[in-house]
Structure formats: structure tokens, C-alpha cells
Amino acid sequence: MTNWIPACQADDIETEDIIPFEHAGNQYAIYRSADDEFFATDGYCTHERELLCDGLVMGKTIECPKHNGRFEYATGEAQGAPVIENLRTYPVKVDDSDTVHIGIS
């Protein structure tokens, strides 16, 4: 069963940007694409656990600030060395009050 957690307001995230979100001791990253879609992943890079919210968003790619590893944030797919392990993704929904929720199971 998915537990929907309110994370932020839609306006808290600029287009083609990322913000951090912490819940129950876990770090998440929430993204807003150029198409005005929202996505969520684990907040740390799978390579050396660097916070992704300090990274660079380019299209639908997040680049880790430490070793420039890249992930496709919509799918979590690792895009090549030094990252080889995919990033965990989470479902996202936006309600009528523009609150962004992430689904945690």
C-alpha cells in the first residue's frame, strides 16, 4: 500500500529544478520538469551518497555534484560511470491545492 506524504507546494520548485525533502530520517529529491511534471527519487547518489539536491538538472537528467554521475530522474536509470546502480524512484501526485505528494510504500 502506498503512503502519500505531502512534500511541498508546486510553486516551491522552479521549472527544471530540484529540491530536497526529508521524511522519517530519509532524504528524497523532488524534481519539476520543463513539461511541468513532478518526479521523486532517493535524495542520495548511489555512487558515494552525495546529496543530489546540490547537483545540476539538465533536461530530465540529474548530475551528481561530486563525481558528475548522471541519472535519468524520471526512471532512475544510471547513465554511466561512475554510477552503475540505478536510483530508486517514487510516484508523485499533485492535489487540487497544488500540494506535491510522494508515494512511499
Secondary structure, 3 states (H helix, E strand, C coil): CCEEEEEEEHHHCCCCEEEEEEECCEEEEEEECCCCCEEEEECECCCCCCEHHHCEEECCEEECCCCCCEEECCCCEECECCECCCCCEECEEECCCCEEEEEEC
